[in-house]
Amino acid sequence: MKAIGLTRYLPISDPQSLVDVEIAQPEASGHDLLVKVEAIAVNPVDTKVRAPKDKVEDAPRVLGWDAAGTVVAVGADVTLFKVGDPVFYAGSITRPGANSEYHLVDER
C-alpha cells in the first residue's frame, strides 16, 4: 500500500524529508480495526518525532496518529465496531502509521 514515510530525519524544508513509500498492508487481529484512511491531521507529536537528528532508519518509518476513515476489517475480539463504520481517532503513540492508505487502530 502507499504511505508517506521517512528514512532520514531531515528539516521539513528538505524535499527528501518525507517520501512516498510502498509498505505491506496490515491485517486486523484481536481488538484491531483496519481503517481505510480518508483524512489525516498533523499532530504536534508528528513534528516532535520527526524533528531533525542524526539517525537513519533501516526501513521507511511511517508517522501519523490522527485520522478519519472507514472500517474495512475487524479483529476477532472487536465488539464496538463493524465493517463499514465511519471512524475518527487520535491513535496511540505506540501505533503510528496513519499517513498511509490503511491503518490499524485498537477499538478501545
N, C-alpha and C positions, 0 to 999 in steps of 0.2 A: 504494500500500500504506500501511498505518497505521504510524506511528512516533511516538516521543516525542522532541521536539526543543526547541530554544531559539532565540530571536531576540535576546534581551537577556540579559546576564549579571547576573542578579538574585540576591539572597540566597535560599537554598533555602526559607526560610520564606515567601517571596512566592508566592501562588497562580499567578502567571504565569511562575515561574522555569523550569518545564518544561510544555510544552503538547502536546496531540495535534495531529499534522500528517499530511497526505497527501503522499507523495512517489512518484516513479516507482520501479517495481521494477527492480533492476539485472539485467543479463544476464551470464552467465558467459562468459569468453573466456580463452585462454591457460591458465595454471595455476590459474584461479579455480574455487572451489566455490561454488555458490549454496546457502546453508543456510536452511532454514525454521527460524527461531529459535523454540525452545520454552522456553528459560530464559536469563536473563542474570544477571550478577553485577556489583555496583558495585565497581570497581577504584579505588584511590586516585588514579590518573591522571584518572578521571572528575571527581572533586571538584576537582582542581587545574585542569583545563582549563576547567571551567565556573564557577570562582571569580568573584565579583562584580568587574566592571570596567566602565569607560565605553566600551562597544563595542556596536554594533547590527549584526547580520548581515542581509545583503540577502535571503537565503533561509534557511529554518529549518536549523539545524545539528543533526544527529543524532549524539549521542555513543554510547559503548559499544564496548568491545573484547572483553570476555569473554562467551562464550555457549556454549550447547549446543543441538543440534538435529539435523535430518536433511538430508542432501544431496539436493537436488531437481534439480540440473543441474550439469554439469561443463564446463569449457572443453576445447578440442580437445587441449591438451597435458597434461591430467591423466592420471596413471598410478597414483597411490596410492590413489584412492578411486573409488567408483561411486555412482550414484543409489541412494538407499535406505540408505546407510551412516549410522549414528548417529555424530555427532562432538561433541567439546567442544574449546574452544580459548581461548587468550589471544591475541587478534589483534595485528596490527602497529599501532603508534601512527600510522602513515601512512594507515590504513584504518579510520576509525571507522565506526559505523553499526549496531552490534549491537542498539541499542534500537529495533528495527524488526521487521516480520514476516519479512523476508528480508535476508540479509547476505552480501556477497562476502568470501571469505577465501582466501588463497593456500594451496594444498595443501602447500607446502613448509614 
